[in-house]
């Protein structure tokens, strides 16, 4: 324990200038307005955004609805939509990636095109572009402890697919316990508890960061153009940490749906299906509560990396190897093991959605106040196809998203879905993408 | 002299010794087109190993560094090159801050103060600016790898004063001063500045402090010690004799082994052990302990052969000498008679083991979780030991012809891979990468020896560079005689030290160094001394300025308040 003579009284007197801090506040619906769609203060419930990626696409013939428009049929691989989620989901088929003469990097280009609007020249790179979730984060991520949270239930996949440029990908928590500690460990305060007081250590941390920032201008002047972007990214990260501290110094507003979760137990690091499913279950719960408890408004989740090495216990090849090596079953017309693993992957997405939808918040559920993009890297992994990559938008987006539709197009760029996601999440964005993927046409059919 | 250069030289001059290399007007103008002295010409994020070792050397080996480091980026085959383009994300900053606070807490703990403090505060219960200045100046110099600028020091002293006063604890203030230094970009990145010397082959020379850092991290993988920093401060390090004296000192130290270990840990991609997963259903002998020992086994083997015994580098492909633990012996299926944790061991002739390529590290890291992969091993071998990068597979490949249907599945990997020959596009690369991998097929995904796969005897004959060979021993001999292997090592050593690949204008330097290595009989310690004395190692090439980063999103309207909100 650090020794310190700070106490709440001295903080309130000396630092907060005597500002009064309310204690013992009542909870729940009292703080929502009569319609349940806004906080009693008049501020609307925030729109949360999540990107959910799973590797290796889905099985052609098993995931595309046959009927276009409303009341589409639910294909076998989207079985998790049964029971009402289909009404909150837009399924997009027929979209494609325009290479514009650039190489198609297997298991990378498709995902990068969706997230940045451009096919990168280099593999494992975004050509220094931001991913669009950061634009959403800039628009809706303020006021929470974390501008965004990145996580993966696949241990070892610690690089997310979210980047603020410079090909630096945000670090993802890959263990449930690490994610819990980050979200609900030191610095977290239950918004519904009545004994809030600012932690004096937070003020000291802010002072430390201030000294770090003092040198910024001098260093900036001395730094050449080639390194400035990275320097700026460093200071952006400092600012995000400051934002976290600022949030910790504010008394959190009560959050109706927030229930502080228990700390999960980590399993030994393995990439088999049961371990990934265990991690996914706990991480989905943690993330749902992170959203409900207003710790963040933006999440980037990687169920498995693009070249998924998830495996069935005792099976020799991993998922990725199966997609390339497994023969197509003559009777079924598809690769049965690969398809089973695709079911499991997209089933993980289904679990994420159901976890959000099971949390009541205001006039609906947490999912009704969120927008979730589910997407992958390939259309048909067996041949590295980047046509018809599965993309789904789920959630009400606070009434902006008109779900329950199957949108089928003839080779429109995937960026139309990315642009639509940004607009539904509340970003005042007009266009997205470059070259043949530049678009200013969102999919208006799904916009209320 | 420009105002900026004057300012830089001026502020450094208040440090105990004047900044080396403050230049005259003439030299500044000579380099004006590239970078002015004092300008930042490189930012290399500390690797996890460098961070840990630097902290251990500055504050004590018993300081625990707890936390997660940002994922490291491998570029041009090396994390050391990737570090020159690595950034710090928000989650990474949280971790760095937490680690800094924990280190500072431990460093200022009561039991350590006698060793830590260069002075005694007037009172342990109050601020003492004089003692705080002295302490922060001493450790700031080691952490920043240069003297602190007056305003950098003043900011920390002010912070320490405020915290000490408010808390009534001198050491609480000092602790926060340390936390601030440990969180600063000047510690997390090796910030390299241009010096004032003449360009070398068109590259800008770095200043004396960057020179000290390159030398120290290359040879010891840690922050420059007091002697090295003093040589930088006096300018001695910029003279051939002064540089040579430091090279002699550093290479004569047993700590050279740490530098060599760190380099090979990077080159051999051993950090992959951090995320390795093996299916226990197939490999019950595999555990985290075995993984950790396998990594150490390889590093012990390399250091013993190349440093302690001053052996021929090429013997890493053929030597059967290594070190063993009880756990590793189970995987290798060899007896372990020693009572010690580690014991030297030599595989018998005819065991099939030959050099690093037949150790668990290489064999298991470049395999699938439950199955060997000649292609993965071949790609890794070409990249790591021959500096030859295999192009990514084409985007649209139909594997149907390769795999056939369920009734005609090929029993061995060789049979499946040979089917690639039916596709010209695939064959062009697979013919290069598969043969060495196929020669190693008698070792499974963990590195255990086997002779059969699915009931079929494994054929380990292969052909590479027009030569037919058999098995791991044949492959080892072939690589031993391949001149591209030592040339590749030299390229990697240069790249690791300079922080940039030895390509383009640096290629002639690498070629000349490779010749030196060959003439010296492929002995690493002697070559490291020659490399460290080469002026090209202490230069920087400015990368072209990148296009402004940003998403391809065009925001229709953004209010000033939203800009303020994002803080961008």
Boltz contact constraints between the chains, C-beta under 6 A:
constraints:
  - contact:
      token1: [A, 3]
      token2: [B, 169]
      max_distance: 6.0
  - contact:
      token1: [A, 4]
      token2: [B, 167]
      max_distance: 6.0
  - contact:
      token1: [A, 5]
      token2: [B, 167]
      max_distance: 6.0
  - contact:
      token1: [A, 5]
      token2: [B, 168]
      max_distance: 6.0
  - contact:
      token1: [A, 104]
      token2: [B, 395]
      max_distance: 6.0
  - contact:
      token1: [A, 105]
      token2: [B, 392]
      max_distance: 6.0
  - contact:
      token1: [A, 106]
      token2: [B, 393]
      max_distance: 6.0
  - contact:
      token1: [A, 106]
      token2: [B, 395]
      max_distance: 6.0
  - contact:
      token1: [A, 117]
      token2: [B, 552]
      max_distance: 6.0
  - contact:
      token1: [A, 118]
      token2: [B, 552]
      max_distance: 6.0
  - contact:
      token1: [A, 123]
      token2: [B, 392]
      max_distance: 6.0
  - contact:
      token1: [A, 128]
      token2: [B, 546]
      max_distance: 6.0
  - contact:
      token1: [A, 128]
      token2: [B, 549]
      max_distance: 6.0
  - contact:
      token1: [A, 129]
      token2: [B, 551]
      max_distance: 6.0
  - contact:
      token1: [A, 130]
      token2: [B, 550]
      max_distance: 6.0
  - contact:
      token1: [A, 130]
      token2: [B, 551]
      max_distance: 6.0
  - contact:
      token1: [A, 132]
      token2: [B, 551]
      max_distance: 6.0
  - contact:
      token1: [A, 132]
      token2: [B, 553]
      max_distance: 6.0
  - contact:
      token1: [A, 135]
      token2: [B, 551]
      max_distance: 6.0
  - contact:
      token1: [A, 135]
      token2: [B, 553]
      max_distance: 6.0
  - contact:
      token1: [A, 138]
      token2: [B, 566]
      max_distance: 6.0
  - contact:
      token1: [A, 142]
      token2: [B, 565]
      max_distance: 6.0
  - contact:
      token1: [A, 156]
      token2: [B, 275]
      max_distance: 6.0
  - contact:
      token1: [A, 158]
      token2: [B, 71]
      max_distance: 6.0
  - contact:
      token1: [A, 159]
      token2: [B, 71]
      max_distance: 6.0
  - contact:
      token1: [A, 165]
      token2: [B, 549]
      max_distance: 6.0
  - contact:
      token1: [A, 166]
      token2: [B, 87]
      max_distance: 6.0
  - contact:
      token1: [A, 168]
      token2: [B, 87]
      max_distance: 6.0
  - contact:
      token1: [A, 170]
      token2: [B, 89]
      max_distance: 6.0
  - contact:
      token1: [A, 170]
      token2: [B, 91]
      max_distance: 6.0
  - contact:
      token1: [A, 171]
      token2: [B, 70]
      max_distance: 6.0
  - contact:
      token1: [A, 171]
      token2: [B, 89]
      max_distance: 6.0
  - contact:
      token1: [A, 171]
      token2: [B, 91]
      max_distance: 6.0
  - contact:
      token1: [A, 171]
      token2: [B, 92]
      max_distance: 6.0
  - contact:
      token1: [A, 204]
      token2: [B, 176]
      max_distance: 6.0
  - contact:
      token1: [A, 207]
      token2: [B, 159]
      max_distance: 6.0
  - contact:
      token1: [A, 208]
      token2: [B, 176]
      max_distance: 6.0
  - contact:
      token1: [A, 208]
      token2: [B, 179]
      max_distance: 6.0
  - contact:
      token1: [A, 208]
      token2: [B, 180]
      max_distance: 6.0
  - contact:
      token1: [A, 211]
      token2: [B, 155]
      max_distance: 6.0
  - contact:
      token1: [A, 211]
      token2: [B, 159]
      max_distance: 6.0
  - contact:
      token1: [A, 211]
      token2: [B, 180]
      max_distance: 6.0
  - contact:
      token1: [A, 212]
      token2: [B, 180]
      max_distance: 6.0
  - contact:
      token1: [A, 212]
      token2: [B, 183]
      max_distance: 6.0
  - contact:
      token1: [A, 212]
      token2: [B, 184]
      max_distance: 6.0
  - contact:
      token1: [A, 214]
      token2: [B, 155]
      max_distance: 6.0
  - contact:
      token1: [A, 222]
      token2: [B, 39]
      max_distance: 6.0
  - contact:
      token1: [A, 222]
      token2: [B, 40]
      max_distance: 6.0
  - contact:
      token1: [A, 223]
      token2: [B, 40]
      max_distance: 6.0
  - contact:
      token1: [A, 224]
      token2: [B, 542]
      max_distance: 6.0
  - contact:
      token1: [A, 225]
      token2: [B, 545]
      max_distance: 6.0
  - contact:
      token1: [A, 226]
      token2: [B, 542]
      max_distance: 6.0
  - contact:
      token1: [A, 226]
      token2: [B, 543]
      max_distance: 6.0
  - contact:
      token1: [A, 226]
      token2: [B, 545]
      max_distance: 6.0
  - contact:
      token1: [A, 227]
      token2: [B, 40]
      max_distance: 6.0
  - contact:
      token1: [A, 227]
      token2: [B, 43]
      max_distance: 6.0
  - contact:
      token1: [A, 229]
      token2: [B, 549]
      max_distance: 6.0
  - contact:
      token1: [A, 230]
      token2: [B, 87]
      max_distance: 6.0
  - contact:
      token1: [A, 233]
      token2: [B, 87]
      max_distance: 6.0
  - contact:
      token1: [A, 234]
      token2: [B, 88]
      max_distance: 6.0
  - contact:
      token1: [A, 234]
      token2: [B, 185]
      max_distance: 6.0
  - contact:
      token1: [A, 237]
      token2: [B, 88]
      max_distance: 6.0
  - contact:
      token1: [A, 237]
      token2: [B, 89]
      max_distance: 6.0
  - contact:
      token1: [A, 237]
      token2: [B, 90]
      max_distance: 6.0
  - contact:
      token1: [A, 237]
      token2: [B, 93]
      max_distance: 6.0
  - contact:
      token1: [A, 239]
      token2: [B, 567]
      max_distance: 6.0
  - contact:
      token1: [A, 240]
      token2: [B, 90]
      max_distance: 6.0
  - contact:
      token1: [A, 241]
      token2: [B, 93]
      max_distance: 6.0
  - contact:
      token1: [A, 270]
      token2: [B, 277]
      max_distance: 6.0
  - contact:
      token1: [A, 271]
      token2: [B, 277]
      max_distance: 6.0
  - contact:
      token1: [A, 311]
      token2: [B, 369]
      max_distance: 6.0
  - contact:
      token1: [A, 313]
      token2: [B, 281]
      max_distance: 6.0
  - contact:
      token1: [A, 314]
      token2: [B, 281]
      max_distance: 6.0
  - contact:
      token1: [A, 316]
      token2: [B, 370]
      max_distance: 6.0
  - contact:
      token1: [A, 316]
      token2: [B, 371]
      max_distance: 6.0
  - contact:
      token1: [A, 318]
      token2: [B, 368]
      max_distance: 6.0
  - contact:
      token1: [A, 318]
      token2: [B, 369]
      max_distance: 6.0
  - contact:
      token1: [A, 324]
      token2: [B, 399]
      max_distance: 6.0
  - contact:
      token1: [A, 325]
      token2: [B, 403]
      max_distance: 6.0
  - contact:
      token1: [A, 327]
      token2: [B, 403]
      max_distance: 6.0
  - contact:
      token1: [A, 327]
      token2: [B, 405]
      max_distance: 6.0
  - contact:
      token1: [A, 327]
      token2: [B, 406]
      max_distance: 6.0
  - contact:
      token1: [A, 383]
      token2: [B, 396]
      max_distance: 6.0
  - contact:
      token1: [A, 383]
      token2: [B, 398]
      max_distance: 6.0
  - contact:
      token1: [A, 384]
      token2: [B, 395]
      max_distance: 6.0
  - contact:
      token1: [A, 384]
      token2: [B, 396]
      max_distance: 6.0
  - contact:
      token1: [A, 428]
      token2: [B, 556]
      max_distance: 6.0
  - contact:
      token1: [A, 428]
      token2: [B, 557]
      max_distance: 6.0
  - contact:
      token1: [A, 429]
      token2: [B, 553]
      max_distance: 6.0
  - contact:
      token1: [A, 429]
      token2: [B, 555]
      max_distance: 6.0
  - contact:
      token1: [A, 430]
      token2: [B, 554]
      max_distance: 6.0
  - contact:
      token1: [A, 430]
      token2: [B, 556]
      max_distance: 6.0
  - contact:
      token1: [A, 431]
      token2: [B, 554]
      max_distance: 6.0
  - contact:
      token1: [A, 432]
      token2: [B, 552]
      max_distance: 6.0
  - contact:
      token1: [A, 432]
      token2: [B, 553]
      max_distance: 6.0
  - contact:
      token1: [A, 433]
      token2: [B, 552]
      max_distance: 6.0
  - contact:
      token1: [A, 434]
      token2: [B, 552]
      max_distance: 6.0
